[in-house]
């Protein structure tokens, strides 16, 4: 929420202030994975905040853009309603999952290999279930033949 109602500064000043804040948090918690999530109500400082987070050289810091509430999706004082929070939770869940897991590692053993390809094939044929977040290699929102081809290429090193 930091930055949503703060529009009194210009973009450069916002970026500098936010970068200083991010660096302070990253230095204080070097063992933590820190995600700065922004959006939902407004995106007036989106570019400044994204730039600030991405400019920090700490490897434990990332930025996640949350979906903006649309027409009819807000309540009192323009705060997002439950469906927007649900959508944001899905975006944030995927972001966090991808920080800790290996994209394409469908069976969760820490390696992208032939077993993952087999699991995806079975899933696409309607047999079994898989972790769709780890299998959606082209970030389309669904698992399909394009993901299967991409997984084959990953395994082949292409």
N, C-alpha and C positions, 0 to 999 in steps of 0.2 A: 504494500500500500504506500510505502514511502515514495513520494514523487507524484502521486495521483493529484493531490490538491496543491502542490507546490509549483506554481507557474509564475512566480514573481521574478525568477531569475531567467537570464537568457540561456540558450542551449550550451554555450561554452562554459558558463559558470556552473550550470547544473551538472555537466559532465565532470568537471573538476571536483566539485563537492562530493558527488556520488562516488567517483573513483577513490577519493581519500577515505570515504566511509567503507567501501568494499575492501580496500587494502588493510584498514584497521581490523575489520572483522576477520579477514583471512589470516592476518598475523596473530590474532588472539586465539584462533582455533585452527591451527595448522593440520591437525589430524582429521578434521571434519570435512565432509563434502558439503559445500555451501552452494545453494541454488537461489539466485535472485529471480523471483517470478514477478512479472509486471503485466498489467492489462486489466481486463474485466470492466472497469468503469470508464476509463479514459486512456488515451494513448498519446496525450500531449507531450510527454517527456520520454516516449519510447526510444527514439533514436539516441538521445543523450544518455539514457540509462544503459542501453545495450552497449553503446560505445565505451562507457565507463567500465562496465563489467568485463568486456572483452579486452580492454587495455591493461587490466591487472594481470601480472605475470604469474600469479599463483595458479598451480595446476588443480587446486581443490575448489575452484570457483567457476560457476557457469551461469548462464542466463536462460530463462525460459519465458517465452511470450505466451501469455494466457489469452483466451478468446475474449473479445469485446462483447458486452451485452448489446443485443440488438433492440429493435423497435418492439415494445411490449414486454421486454424481459427484465424490466427494472421496477423496483418498488419505491418506498419512501426515500427521498433525497437521492434518487437515481442509483440506489444500491442494487446490485444484481440479484435476481430471484434464483431459486433453487436450481432450475435447469442450467443456468449459466455456471453456477458453482459445480454442478455435476460435470459439465463439459470441461471446466478448468481442472477439475480433479483428474480426469482422464489424460489431459495433456501433461500435467505435472507428473502423474504416475509413469507415463511413458518416458518422459525426460529422465526421471530418477532411475528407472529400470535400465535404460540405455547407459547410464553412468556406471552401473555396477555389473552389467552382463555384457556378453559379446554378441553383437548383432549377427544372426545366422546360426548361433548355437542353440538349436531348437530343443535338443535333449538336455541341455543344461550341464554338460560335463566339462565345460571350459574350453572346448576345441570345436572348430567348425570342420566337420568331416562327413564321410559318406553316410553315417547313421542319421545325420540331420537331413540329408537329401532324401533318404528313404522315408523318414517320418513326414516330410513335406509332401512327397508323392502320395503316400497313403492318405494324408489329410485331404489333398485335392481330389482324390478318388472317393471321398466320403467315408473313409475308414479311420477312425481315431480322432484325437484332438491334439493340438499343439499350442504353444505359446505364440499367439498371433503377433504380438509386439516384436518378438525376436525374429519372426518369419517374414514380416512385412519389410522386405529389404529395400523397396523403392518408396517407402513412406506414403503409399497411396491410400492407406486406411483399410486395406483388405489384402488377403493372401491369394495370389493367383499364379498363372503360368509365368508371368514376368519375373516374379520372385523366385520361382523354381529355376529359371534360366540363370538368373543372377547368382543363385546359390551354387549352381554347377560351376560357373565361372570362378567364384571365390575358391571353391575346393580345388579347381584345376590351376589356380594361380594366375588366371587371365585377367 
